[in-house]
Amino acid sequence: MPLGLRWGNVTAVGERLDGLVRLEVDGAPCIGYPRLTGEVEVGDVVLVNGRAVELDLGSGGFDVLYANLTRGLQLPVEDGAHVMTLPYAPGQVAARFAEEDADAGTERDRLDGLPVVCLGLHSQLAPVCAALAGRRVAYVQLGGGALPVSLSDTVRILKARRLLDTTIAVSPCLDGDLQCVTAAAALVEAVGRGAEVVVCGIGPGIVGTASRWGHGGLAVADAANTASALGALPVVAPRVSFADERPRHRGLSHHTRSALALCLGKVRVAWPIGLEPPEGVEIVDVNAAGWEAACAPLPLSHMGRGPGDDPWFFAAAFAAGRLAAG
């Protein structure tokens, strides 16, 4: 699996966002993560990874800045950082992990009563958080999609609208407000920082294969099992669609069904009232009325479809947030 690197020159710098820069390298679109590779300016000599574009992996048609050879070498290490993200890989970087600051004598062993919403897709995050308005919400990003938390425009918008308080990247994810080694540590850290509800999910995009057990949606089971073991209350946001042409994703997606098959503890599957229940799955009926108005200011898109094209997808996610809100 060789890296698909190429030389180039930065020919334009577009948006500079928190943790993300959109630029062009030799006229081709590219994204960069300045906290990882340093700032970029027009004329910089860079290396970019274009392998996803070459293989048409649906990454959005852009390269990723791998290294800035002009101003990104020998960047300073964050104070106190000595643990690696992506360890022993070409992209390893030292980061400060939240667990290092924890007092082992006072660290929580139980999170009884904490609602933990478990997502199988990043596009569920906005409607879930809309239903949690008024609560202090932490977002925990797990592996299974894009790894950098800073890639997500949805996260930035939710934070700007005060629908999301803190982001925690769980390895191998990175570049959140906080970094944790495990989902368990992230849940404990979130509560320690005042979170009333934790939402766990994957980053934009999803790693997928033809296997029932080979897709990023299984992060639902990882989050739910960790929450159950700590005494928290896992709520599953089901992936529901009636606009998807693929049979396995129509109605309740096979991604959700496979994740539920791996859940070891009791989970609550939120289901919007008015939608016919799925066969073979125990659900909790939730009144999701008003989801359209609550979500109207937010970016809603699933596989290129909006709320008018695939309403039950967003209503089901909103129902999960409403169930967690209690």
VENCORRA-V586289 format. One record per pair of residues at least 12 apart in sequence whose ideal C-beta (glycine too) atoms are under 8 Angstrom apart, sorted by the first residue. I is the first residue (numbers start at 1). J is the second residue. D is the distance in Angstrom with one decimal. If there is no record, write none. Layout:
I:J:D
I:J:D
This chain:
3:49:6.3
3:51:7.0
3:66:7.7
3:90:6.6
4:49:5.7
4:50:5.4
4:51:3.0
4:54:5.9
5:47:5.1
5:48:7.0
5:49:5.8
5:50:7.9
5:66:5.9
6:47:7.1
6:48:6.1
6:50:6.0
7:45:7.1
7:46:7.7
7:47:6.4
8:25:3.9
8:26:4.6
8:28:7.8
8:45:7.7
8:46:5.6
8:47:7.6
8:48:5.6
9:25:6.8
9:26:6.1
9:43:6.5
9:44:7.0
9:45:6.0
9:46:7.2
10:23:5.7
10:24:7.2
10:25:5.8
10:40:5.5
10:41:6.7
10:42:5.4
10:43:6.3
10:44:4.5
10:46:6.0
11:24:4.9
11:25:6.7
11:26:6.0
11:27:5.6
11:42:6.7
12:24:4.1
12:27:8.0
12:42:6.5
13:40:6.3
13:41:6.7
13:42:6.0
16:34:8.0
17:150:7.9
17:153:7.8
17:156:6.4
18:150:6.9
18:156:6.1
19:33:6.3
19:34:7.2
19:35:5.8
19:148:7.4
19:149:7.6
19:150:2.9
19:175:5.8
20:32:7.5
20:33:6.4
20:34:7.8
20:148:8.0
20:150:5.0
20:151:6.4
21:33:7.7
21:34:5.7
21:39:7.8
21:40:6.0
21:65:7.9
23:40:5.9
23:65:7.4
25:46:6.1
25:48:5.3
25:63:6.3
25:65:7.6
28:50:7.8
28:62:7.8
28:63:6.1
29:61:6.6
29:62:4.3
29:63:7.1
30:48:5.6
30:62:5.7
30:63:4.3
30:64:6.8
30:65:5.8
31:62:5.5
31:63:7.7
31:64:5.9
31:65:6.8
31:151:7.3
32:64:7.6
32:65:3.5
32:68:7.7
33:65:7.3
33:148:5.6
33:150:5.8
33:151:7.9
33:175:6.0
35:150:7.2
35:175:5.9
36:91:7.9
36:93:5.9
36:148:7.7
36:174:7.7
36:175:6.5
37:65:5.5
37:66:7.4
37:67:6.1
37:68:5.3
37:72:4.8
37:75:7.9
38:68:5.1
38:71:5.5
38:72:3.4
38:75:5.3
39:68:7.9
39:71:6.5
39:72:8.0
40:65:6.8
40:68:5.7
40:71:7.5
40:72:7.7
41:70:7.8
41:71:7.2
43:70:7.5
44:68:5.5
44:69:7.6
44:70:4.0
44:71:6.3
45:68:7.8
45:69:4.6
45:70:5.1
46:65:5.8
46:66:7.6
46:67:6.7
46:68:5.2
46:69:6.3
46:70:7.4
46:72:7.9
47:65:7.8
47:66:4.5
47:67:4.5
47:69:6.7
48:63:4.1
48:64:6.4
48:65:5.7
48:66:5.8
49:63:6.4
49:64:4.8
49:66:4.7
50:63:4.4
50:64:7.9
52:64:7.4
58:205:7.0
59:205:6.8
66:91:7.7
77:94:5.1
78:94:6.9
78:95:6.5
78:96:5.3
79:96:7.5
80:96:5.4
80:100:7.3
81:94:4.3
81:95:5.3
81:96:4.5
82:94:6.0
83:95:6.5
83:96:7.9
83:97:5.1
83:100:7.3
83:181:7.8
85:169:8.0
85:171:6.0
85:172:7.0
85:174:4.4
85:179:6.7
86:147:8.0
86:172:6.1
86:174:7.1
93:174:7.4
95:174:6.8
95:179:4.8
96:179:6.7
97:179:5.1
97:180:6.3
97:181:6.1
98:168:7.2
98:178:4.6
98:179:6.4
98:180:5.2
98:185:6.9
98:186:7.8
98:189:4.7
99:180:6.2
99:181:6.1
99:185:5.0
99:189:7.6
102:185:7.8
102:188:7.6
102:189:7.4
102:192:7.8
107:188:6.4
108:188:5.0
108:191:6.5
108:192:7.1
109:230:7.7
110:230:6.2
110:231:4.5
111:187:5.9
111:188:6.9
111:191:5.8
111:227:7.5
111:230:4.5
111:231:5.6
111:232:4.4
112:231:4.2
112:232:7.4
113:231:7.7
113:232:7.4
113:233:6.5
114:187:7.2
114:191:6.1
114:195:8.0
114:197:7.6
114:198:6.6
114:227:7.5
114:230:7.8
114:231:7.9
114:232:4.1
114:233:6.6
115:196:7.9
115:197:4.9
115:198:7.5
115:232:7.3
115:233:5.2
115:235:6.0
115:324:3.8
115:325:7.6
115:326:7.0
116:187:6.7
116:197:7.7
116:198:4.9
116:199:7.7
116:200:6.2
116:223:6.4
116:224:7.5
116:227:3.9
116:232:4.8
116:233:6.6
116:234:5.1
116:235:6.9
116:324:7.7
117:197:6.8
117:198:7.3
117:199:4.6
117:200:7.0
117:234:8.0
117:235:4.9
117:236:8.0
117:237:6.0
117:320:5.3
117:321:6.3
117:324:4.9
118:200:5.4
118:201:7.3
118:219:7.6
118:220:4.5
118:221:8.0
118:223:4.2
118:224:4.9
118:227:7.4
118:234:5.6
118:235:6.8
118:236:5.1
118:237:6.7
118:259:7.9
118:267:7.5
119:199:6.6
119:200:6.7
119:201:3.1
119:202:7.2
119:219:7.7
119:220:6.9
119:237:5.1
119:317:7.5
119:320:7.9
120:201:7.3
120:202:7.4
120:206:8.0
120:216:7.6
120:217:3.7
120:219:6.8
120:220:4.8
120:237:7.2
120:239:5.1
120:253:7.6
120:255:5.3
120:256:6.0
120:259:6.2
121:145:8.0
121:201:7.2
121:202:7.1
121:206:6.3
121:217:7.0
121:239:6.0
121:302:7.1
122:145:5.8
122:146:7.8
122:152:6.7
122:154:6.9
122:201:6.0
122:202:5.9
122:203:5.7
122:204:4.8
122:205:7.4
122:206:7.8
123:154:7.9
123:300:7.6
123:301:6.2
123:302:4.3
123:303:7.9
123:313:7.7
123:317:8.0
124:201:6.7
124:237:4.9
124:239:7.5
124:313:8.0
124:317:3.9
124:320:7.5
125:139:6.9
125:152:7.9
125:154:5.7
125:155:7.4
125:158:7.2
125:199:6.6
125:201:5.9
125:317:8.0
126:154:5.4
126:157:7.7
126:158:6.6
126:295:6.6
126:298:4.3
126:299:6.1
126:300:6.0
127:291:6.5
127:294:8.0
127:295:5.2
127:298:7.4
127:300:6.8
127:314:4.7
127:315:7.7
127:317:4.1
127:318:4.2
127:321:6.7
128:199:5.7
128:237:5.9
128:317:5.2
128:318:6.9
128:320:5.6
128:321:3.9
128:324:7.8
129:158:5.2
129:163:4.3
129:164:5.7
129:199:6.8
129:298:7.9
129:321:6.6
130:163:6.6
130:291:7.3
130:294:4.5
130:295:4.7
130:298:5.9
130:318:6.3
130:321:6.7
131:288:8.0
131:291:7.3
131:294:6.7
131:318:4.8
131:319:7.5
131:320:7.5
131:321:2.9
131:322:4.3
131:324:7.7
131:325:6.0
132:163:7.1
132:197:5.5
132:199:7.7
132:321:4.8
132:324:6.6
132:325:5.4
133:163:6.0
133:294:7.1
135:196:4.6
135:197:5.1
135:325:6.2
136:165:5.1
136:194:5.4
136:195:5.4
136:196:4.7
136:197:7.5
137:163:6.8
137:164:5.4
137:165:5.7
137:195:6.6
137:196:7.3
137:197:5.2
137:198:7.5
137:199:6.1
138:164:7.9
138:165:6.0
138:166:4.6
138:167:7.5
138:168:6.2
138:190:3.7
138:193:7.1
138:195:3.9
138:197:7.7
138:198:5.0
138:199:7.3
139:155:6.6
139:158:7.8
139:164:5.6
139:166:7.3
139:167:4.9
139:168:7.1
139:198:7.8
139:199:5.2
139:200:7.9
139:201:7.4
140:167:7.9
140:168:4.8
140:170:6.0
140:180:7.9
140:183:6.5
140:186:4.5
140:187:6.9
140:190:6.7
140:198:5.9
140:199:7.1
140:200:4.5
140:201:7.8
140:223:7.4
141:167:6.8
141:168:7.1
141:169:5.4
141:170:6.5
141:173:4.6
141:176:6.3
141:200:7.9
141:201:6.8
141:202:6.9
141:203:5.5
142:170:5.3
142:173:6.6
142:183:6.2
142:200:6.0
142:201:6.8
142:202:5.8
142:219:4.4
142:222:6.1
142:223:6.4
143:170:7.4
143:171:7.8
143:172:5.1
143:173:6.0
143:202:7.1
143:216:7.4
143:219:7.0
144:202:3.8
144:203:7.8
144:206:6.4
144:207:5.7
144:215:7.5
144:216:2.6
144:217:6.9
144:218:7.0
144:219:4.3
145:202:3.6
145:203:4.0
145:204:5.9
145:205:4.8
145:206:5.1
145:207:6.6
145:216:5.2
146:202:7.8
146:203:3.5
146:204:4.7
146:205:5.1
147:169:8.0
147:172:5.7
147:173:4.9
147:174:5.9
147:203:6.3
148:169:7.9
148:173:7.3
148:174:5.9
148:175:4.4
148:203:7.1
149:167:5.1
149:169:5.0
149:173:6.3
149:174:7.3
149:175:5.3
149:176:3.9
149:177:7.9
149:203:6.8
150:175:4.5
150:176:7.7
151:203:6.2
151:204:5.8
152:203:6.3
152:204:5.7
153:299:6.7
154:204:7.7
154:298:7.7
154:299:5.6
155:167:6.0
157:298:6.6
157:299:6.1
158:298:7.4
161:297:7.0
161:298:7.6
163:298:7.9
165:193:7.9
165:194:7.6
165:195:6.7
166:178:6.7
166:190:6.7
166:193:5.9
166:195:6.8
168:180:5.6
168:186:4.4
168:189:6.3
168:190:6.3
170:182:6.4
170:183:5.3
170:185:7.9
170:186:5.1
173:203:6.5
182:226:7.8
183:200:6.7
183:222:6.2
183:223:6.1
183:226:4.5
184:226:5.1
184:229:7.5
184:230:6.4
186:198:7.9
186:200:8.0
187:226:6.6
187:227:6.7
187:230:6.1
187:232:6.6
188:230:7.5
197:324:5.3
197:325:7.1
198:227:8.0
198:232:7.7
199:321:7.9
200:219:7.2
200:223:3.6
200:227:7.8
201:219:6.7
201:223:7.7
202:216:4.8
202:217:7.7
202:219:5.0
212:254:6.7
212:258:4.8
213:258:6.5
215:255:5.8
215:258:7.6
217:239:6.9
217:253:7.6
217:255:3.5
217:256:6.9
217:258:7.2
217:259:5.6
218:255:7.9
218:258:6.6
218:259:5.3
218:262:6.5
219:259:7.8
220:236:5.9
220:256:7.0
220:259:3.7
220:260:7.6
220:263:7.7
221:259:4.6
221:260:7.5
221:261:8.0
221:262:3.8
221:263:5.2
224:236:6.5
224:259:7.8
224:263:4.8
224:265:6.9
224:267:5.0
225:262:7.5
225:263:6.4
225:264:5.2
225:265:6.5
227:265:7.9
228:263:7.7
228:264:6.6
228:265:2.9
228:266:7.0
228:267:7.5
229:265:7.3
233:268:7.2
233:324:7.9
234:263:7.6
234:265:7.1
234:267:4.7
234:268:7.2
235:267:7.2
235:268:5.1
235:269:8.0
235:270:5.9
235:320:5.3
235:323:5.3
235:324:4.8
236:256:7.1
236:259:7.5
236:260:6.9
236:263:7.7
236:267:5.2
236:268:7.0
236:269:4.7
236:270:7.0
236:320:6.9
237:270:6.4
237:316:6.6
237:317:4.8
237:319:7.8
237:320:3.6
237:321:7.7
238:252:5.7
238:253:7.6
238:256:4.9
238:269:5.7
238:270:6.9
238:271:6.8
238:278:7.8
238:316:5.2
238:320:7.5
239:252:7.3
239:253:3.9
239:255:5.5
239:256:4.8
239:313:7.3
239:316:7.6
240:252:5.8
240:253:7.1
240:256:8.0
240:275:7.2
240:312:5.0
240:313:5.7
240:316:4.3
241:253:6.8
241:302:7.4
241:310:5.5
241:312:6.9
241:313:5.0
242:310:7.2
242:312:5.9
243:305:5.6
243:309:5.3
243:310:4.2
243:313:7.7
244:303:6.9
244:310:7.6
251:278:6.2
252:278:4.0
252:281:6.6
256:269:8.0
257:281:7.2
260:281:6.6
268:284:4.8
268:323:6.3
269:281:6.1
269:282:6.7
269:283:4.8
269:284:6.5
270:283:7.5
270:284:5.9
270:286:4.9
270:316:6.8
270:319:4.2
270:320:3.9
270:322:7.3
270:323:4.4
271:283:3.8
271:284:6.4
271:285:5.8
271:286:6.4
271:316:7.0
271:319:6.5
272:285:8.0
272:286:6.0
272:287:7.9
272:288:4.0
272:291:8.0
272:312:7.0
272:315:4.5
272:316:5.6
272:318:7.5
272:319:4.4
273:285:5.1
273:286:6.6
273:287:5.4
273:288:6.9
275:312:5.7
275:315:7.5
275:316:7.4
284:323:6.1
286:319:3.9
286:320:7.7
286:322:5.5
286:323:5.0
287:322:7.3
288:315:4.8
288:316:7.6
288:318:5.1
288:319:4.3
288:322:6.3
291:314:6.6
291:315:5.2
291:318:3.9
291:319:7.8
292:307:6.4
292:311:7.9
294:318:7.0
295:307:6.8
295:314:6.3
295:318:6.6
300:314:5.6
302:314:7.4
